[in-house]
């Protein structure tokens, strides 16, 4: 075991978005910074963010932004105040990365390449003299009398009275997420909430979905069909898969669904596939389509609303022959058809675990962290930021902005 003689003002564990912004922020304040990453390269998960396009943040107001994180969203207020979306864009502009919001909502680098972000962060750390060591897995954070004194890897001990833990969650283990930060913090007395995979595809009990894989269904509304959880809803595009569903609406909703699967095994949902239309509007549309094409059968009429394969599956669910005319369908079946078109039932019964999860739901308990500094309330000199904290949001740049803001605040709060 080698004891490194030179002390650091700050040691950052984890070279993701939160860790790199922490290291840069502290180094700009003339701190001597060591950044430790267990993988052979830094920023592996950042590089994969947003399908490689790197959705950095979004244009919502701060209050709207926090509301998307649920009841714990207010915990983020000090971090967002210290490093807002505008601050983030100004920072990247200052290191040579232009950003924009082409759809008026999601903010990307104008290159639409995460490599642009990663290269700029690397160059900035080099220019500021941040010491970056890769393939260095931290085993323990060392403390004495409830004060951080350094960190221990498999081969070395590095000294510092300030450590920022930015190791992320459990999502995408191939990109380094193993949950080691949770174990390290547990040894220091910290508590982790139950952890669930989030932002991922979901499996369904119904197998008809496999027949509808060719099409993306736009502007879908999805809600949980359980009395206790009926307020849970999501909105966005949906794609059917071999054994379930994916797409933006599913990625967003997975963070609400995976804890329910854990509790109930199966989660009944209702999905509006017809751009929000209700039964009366759908009846009007079908009658209008019939008037325009009197010889059309019911399948052809439904295809004016939905793709062909999905139209056939809806008719099968309602036990209606596809070749008959709309007016020939009896009242009960017609009512069921309209109801199913308005809200198609799907039962969610599984997922592929953390290996397919982009983020983790859960983390270090918020009541053990000071939101004004991101410092541990238990161990002086220990700070948390990013996904390791029990804060997670939907798709759309929420989680990356949180990583940047919390990482910045932690580095600015070194006492």
N, C-alpha and C positions, 0 to 999 in steps of 0.2 A: 504493500500500500504506500503510495507516494503522497506526502503531504506538501501541497503547493504553498510555498512561502509567501508569494505575493497575494495580498488581500484584494478583493474586489469590492467596490461600492455596492454592486448589485450582481446577483446571479439570476438569470432567467432560465427556467427549465421548460423547454418546448419551443421549437422554432416554427410555430404556425403564425397566423395573422396576429393574434394577441401577443404572443411572445416577441415577435419582431418589432411591433410598434412600441412595446415596452422598452426593449433594448435601445431603439433609436431615440425615444423620448428621454431616457435617462442619460444617454451619451451626449445628447444636445445640451443637457444641463451639466456637462463636464464631469459626469460620473464614469468611473472605470467599470466597464460592463463585460460580463462573461455570459454568453448564450450557449446552452448545452442542448443538443438534439440527439436522440438515440438512433435515428435513421441515418443512412449514409449521406442524405441530402436534406436541405431545409425546405420548408414550405410545400411538402408533398400534397397535403390536403387542399391547401390554398390553390395549388395549380389545377386541381380537379373541380374547383368550385364553379357552380353555374355552368356545368358542362364544358369547362375550360374557358368560359367567357368572363367569369369573375364578376358576378352581380354584387357590387360593393355595398350598396345601400338603396334607399328609395326616397321619394320626395314628400312623404307624409310629414305633417306637423309632428312635433315631439310628443304631444299628448296622444295623437292617433297612433303613432309608432308604438308607444308604450302599451296602449290598450290591446294591441295584437298579441302581447305576451301573457295576457290574462291577468289574474289578480295580483301576481307578483311583479307586474311591469313597472310599478312605481319605484321599485328598488333601483332601477336603472337611471333615475332622474339626475343624480349627481354626475354619473359617468357621461351621460349625454350632454349635460350642461358644460362639462369640461372639454369634450371633444365631440362636437355636433356633426351632423352630416355636412354642413358647410365647411367646418374645420377639416373634416376628412378630405373633401375635395380640394381645399386649399393646400393641404399637406401634399397630396399627390401631385398637384400642379407644381409645387415648389421643387419636387424631385423629378420633374420632367414627364409626368404622366397626365395627360388630359383626360377628363371624364365628361360624360354626357348622359342624358336620360332620353333615348330615342323614342320611347313610348310614353314619355311624360311622367313615368313612375319609377321604373327600375334604373339605377345608375350603374353604368359600366365604364371601363376604360374605353376611349374612342377606338382603340385597336381591337376591342372585343376579344382580347387574349389575356389570360391570367399570367402568361409568361412575362408580359410587359410589367405587370405589378410586381411579380417576384424578382425580376431582374433589377428593377428600380430600388426595391427594398434591400437587396443584396449589396448593390453599389453604395447605397446610403450608409449601410452598416460598415462597409469597408472604409469609406471616407471618414467616418466618425471614430474609427478605431475600435469598434466592438469586436471582442475576441469570440469567434464562432468555432465551436468544436462539435463535429458530427460523430456519429457512432459512439456516443457517450450516454449510456443509460444511467440515470440517477437512481440509486437504491434507497437512499435515506436523506432527509433534511436533518442536519444536526442542530441540536438546541441545548442551551444550558440555562437553567433557572428561567424557563419559559421565554428565552430570547434566542432567535436564530443565530448560529455561529458559522454555518457553512453547509456544504452538501457532500455526499459521498457517492462516488460511482463504483464500478467494479474494481477499478485500479487506483483511483486517486481521491484525495480529499481537497476541496476548494473552499477557501475561507471567505465569508461575507456575513455581515449582520443584516442583510436584506436579500430575500429570495422571493421571486415571483413565480408562482406555479401556474403554468399555461400549457398543461399537457393535453387538454381536450378531453373528450368523452370516450365512448366505446364504438362510435360509428366508424365504418370503413377501417377495420383492423389491418387491411393490407397497406394502408397509408399511415400506419404507426399507432393507431388508437387501440390501446390495450387496457386502459383503465388504471395504469400504474400510479397516476396522480392521486386517485382515490385511496389507494393503499398507503401511499406515502403520507397523505394527510390524516388518514385514520390512525397511524402510529403516533401522530402528534395530538390526538384527542378529538379530531374533527369527525363529524357525522355526515354521511352521504344518504340522500333520499333513495328510494327504490329507483332503479335505472331501467328505462325502456327505450327500445329502438324507435326512431322517429324519422320522418321525411323519407319514406320508402314505399315500394309497391305493396299491395295487400292481396291476400288470397280470398277467394269466395267459395262458399259451399256449392253454389250453382255452377254447373259445368257448361251451360249454354254460352257463357262468355267467350269460350275458345273459338266459337264460330263467327265472332264479330271483330277479329283482330285487325282487319284491314283499315279501319277508319278511326280518326280522332273525332270525338264528339265535343263540339265547342260549347262554352257557357253553360256548363252543367251545375246544378245545385244538388248538394248531397247532405242528408241529415240522418241522425241516429233515430231509429224508431223504437225508442225505449222511454217510458214515462219519466224516469229519473234523469234522463240525459237528452231530452227532446230539444233542448236549446242549442245543442252542438250541431253546427252547420258549416259547410265550406262551399266555395264557388270557384269554378275554373274548368279547364279542358280535361277530358277524360279519355283514356285509351284502354280498351279491353286487351287482356293477355291470355296466354294459354290456360292459366289457372286463376285469373283474377283481374285486377284493375291497377292501372298506374296513370301517370299524368299529373299536372300541377295540382288539381283538386285533391287527388289522392295523397300526394306528398304532403300537402298542407294538413289534411285530415288525419293522417297516420298518427300524428303526435297525440291526438285525442282518442284514437281507436285502440292503439296498442295496449294502454293500461286496461281498457274495457275487455279486450280479448283475454288478458291475463286473469281478469276477475270472473268473466262470464263464459269463456271459451268461444261463444258465438255472439256476434253483434249484428242485429237486424238493422238495415239502413234502407232509406228510400231515396231514389235518385231521379231528379227531373232532367230528362235528356232532351227536352223540347224547348230550350232557351227560356225557361220560366213560365211557359204557358200553362193555364189551368184547364180543367175539364171543359168548361163552357167555351173557352177560346179554341180548344182543340176540335170540339164538335163543329164550331163555325168554320174552321179551316178545312175539315174533311168534307163538309157539305159544299163549300166553295169549290174545292178540287173536283168533287163529283159533278157539279154544275158545268165546270169547264170541260170535263171529260166524262160524259154520261156512260160510256162503255167501260170505264176503268173498274177493275176489281179492287177489293179492299187492300191488297198488298200494294198495288200501284198508288193508291191514295196515301197510304202511310209513308210510302217512299218520297212523298213530297215534303215529309217532315223529318225523316230519318234515313240513314243508309240502308241499302237493300238487305244485307245480312241481319242487321239489327231489327228491321221491320218484320222479317220472317220469324225471328225469335220472340218478338212481342206477341205476334199472332199465336204462336205455339203456347205461350204462357196463358193465353186467354182461351185456348182450345177452339180457335176459329180457323176455318179453311181459308187459304189465301186466295182462292179463285172466285169466291162469291162476292156479290155486290154489297155495298155498305147497307143499303136499305133492306137487304135480306137477312141481316144479322138480328137475332131476337133481342129484346130489350135488356135482359139480364146480362148477356154476353157483351152487348154494346156498352153498357154501363161499366162492365169490368175492363173493357178495352180502353175506354177513356180514362178510367182511374189508373190503369197500368201505364198508359202513355204519359200521364201527368206525374205519377210517382211509381217508378219501377222498383220492385223490391229486390234487394241483394243482401245476402248474409255474409258478413266478413268473418272468417274463421281461422285466419292464420297469416303468417308473414315469414320472411327468410331470416329473421333475426338481425343482429348487429352487422353482419357481413354486407348487408344491402342498405344499411341505415346511414343517411348523410349526417344526421346529428343524433344526440342523445337527449332524451327527456329525463330530467333529474340531475342531481349533482350535489356539491357541497351545500349544506343547508344555509339559507340566507341569514338566519338569525345568528350565525356564527361569524358573519362578515360585516364589517362596517361599510355601509354603502357610500360614505363620504370619502373613503380612502381605498377601499377594497382590501384593507388589512384584516388579518385574522383577529378575532376578539380573544383568542386563546393563546396565541404565540406572537410575541412582539417581533416585527421584522418579516413576518410571512404574509404574502399578498396573493390573492387569487384573481384570475381574469379569464374571460372567454368561456368556452363550453364546459369547463370543469365545474363552473358555478351552476346552481339550480335555476337557470334561466334559459328558455328556448322559445324561438318564434317560428312563424311559418316561412314558406319560400318567399323570396323577394328582397334579399339583401338585409333582412332583419338580423340574422345571426352574425354576419360578418361585421356589420356596424357595431353590434354589441361587443364583439371581440376587440375591434379598434378602440372603442370608447373606454371599455373597462381596462384594457392594457395601458392606454394613455394615462388614465386616472391613477392606476396603481404606481406607475413610474413617477408621476408627478407628486405622489404622496409620501415618498421615502423620507423618513424623519431622521 
